[in-house]
Amino acid sequence: MMGEYVARFLAQKGHGAYGGDIFLGFQPDEVDNCLTVYDESTPVLPESHGLGVDQFGIQILVRDNSYTAARDKAMAVYHDLAAFGGQFEPNAPQVTNVFVDGVPTSIGKDEKGRNEWTMHFRLRVENPTEHRL
């Protein structure tokens, strides 16, 4: 659910164009140099049972023909997200903190020889109502 906010935020920060070379939930085969944001599962916070707080998982995959370009883009994304707090855009849920679950790491080359880097984050989000997002 938070992946779309993150993808648009990364576009606003200059990491690409949402829908052009920043994708949500899938990575097309035809764009060599791109960034994909995936929503993923994460443990439920104990306080979520009694407070309006939830936790969301995000994986970001960076792909590029160049190893160093993929690494540099992954590190730039990491620096924009690690320890972020606030709103990714107006009317978005309030993010208390973005925790790093996995720093940018090379996972090798895909079947076409393009370099891939991955990273994982947990987003602690305050709910604006008594019910969940």
C-alpha positions in Angstrom: 0.0 0.0 0.0 2.8 2.5 0.8 4.7 1.5 -2.3 2.9 3.9 -4.5 3.7 6.8 -2.2 7.3 5.8 -2.1 7.5 5.4 -5.9 6.1 8.9 -6.5 8.4 10.3 -3.8 11.4 8.9 -5.5 10.3 10.5 -8.7 9.9 13.8 -7.0 13.5 13.4 -5.6 14.8 13.0 -9.2 15.4 9.3 -9.3 13.3 8.9 -12.5 9.8 9.2 -13.9 7.0 7.3 -12.2 5.6 5.0 -14.9 8.6 5.8 -17.2 11.6 4.2 -15.4 10.1 4.0 -11.9 7.7 1.1 -11.6 5.3 -0.2 -8.9 4.9 -3.9 -8.2 6.4 -5.2 -11.5 9.6 -4.7 -13.4 9.1 -4.7 -17.2 11.7 -6.5 -19.3 12.2 -3.8 -21.9 13.5 -0.9 -19.8 17.2 -1.6 -19.0 17.8 1.1 -16.5 15.0 1.3 -14.0 13.8 1.3 -10.4 11.0 -0.8 -9.1 9.2 -0.5 -5.7 7.4 -3.5 -4.2 5.1 -3.6 -1.3 6.1 -6.5 1.0 5.0 -8.1 4.3 6.5 -7.1 7.6 5.8 -8.1 11.2 2.9 -6.4 13.0 4.1 -4.0 15.6 2.8 -5.0 19.2 1.5 -1.4 19.6 -0.6 -1.8 16.5 -3.1 -3.8 18.6 -3.9 -0.8 20.8 -2.6 2.3 19.0 -3.2 3.7 15.5 0.2 2.6 14.3 1.0 0.2 11.5 4.2 -1.1 9.8 4.6 -1.6 6.1 7.4 -3.3 4.1 9.0 -2.0 1.0 11.6 -3.5 -1.3 13.3 -1.4 -4.0 15.1 -3.0 -6.9 17.5 -1.0 -9.1 18.5 -2.3 -12.5 21.1 -0.8 -14.8 23.5 -1.9 -17.6 26.3 -0.4 -15.6 27.3 -1.9 -12.2 28.5 1.5 -10.8 25.4 3.3 -12.1 23.1 0.8 -10.4 25.2 1.0 -7.2 25.2 4.8 -7.2 21.4 5.0 -7.8 20.7 2.5 -5.1 22.8 4.5 -2.7 21.1 7.7 -3.6 17.7 6.1 -3.0 18.9 4.7 0.3 20.0 8.1 1.4 16.7 9.7 0.6 14.7 7.0 2.4 16.7 5.9 5.4 15.4 7.5 8.6 12.8 9.6 6.6 10.0 10.9 8.7 7.0 13.0 7.5 4.7 12.7 4.6 5.8 11.5 1.1 3.2 13.9 -0.4 0.3 16.0 0.8 -2.6 13.9 2.2 -0.4 10.8 2.5 -0.2 9.0 5.8 2.2 10.3 8.4 5.4 8.2 8.4 7.0 8.2 11.8 10.2 6.6 10.6 11.7 4.6 7.8 13.8 1.7 9.2 16.4 -0.1 7.1 16.0 -3.8 6.9 18.5 -4.3 4.2 21.1 -1.9 2.9 21.7 -1.7 -0.8 23.2 -4.9 -2.0 24.2 -6.3 -5.4 22.2 -9.4 -6.3 24.2 -9.9 -9.5 23.0 -9.8 -13.1 19.7 -10.7 -14.5 19.2 -13.1 -17.5 20.1 -10.2 -19.9 23.3 -9.3 -18.1 21.9 -6.2 -16.4 23.1 -5.4 -12.9 20.6 -5.5 -10.0 20.7 -4.0 -6.5 18.1 -4.5 -3.8 17.3 -2.9 -0.5 14.5 -3.4 2.1 12.8 -0.9 4.4 10.0 -0.9 7.1 7.8 2.1 7.4 6.2 3.0 10.7 3.0 4.8 9.9 0.5 6.6 12.1 -3.1 6.1 11.2 -5.2 9.3 11.1 -8.4 7.5 12.4 -9.2 4.9 14.9 -9.3 2.3 12.1 -6.5 1.1 9.9 -5.5 2.6 6.6 
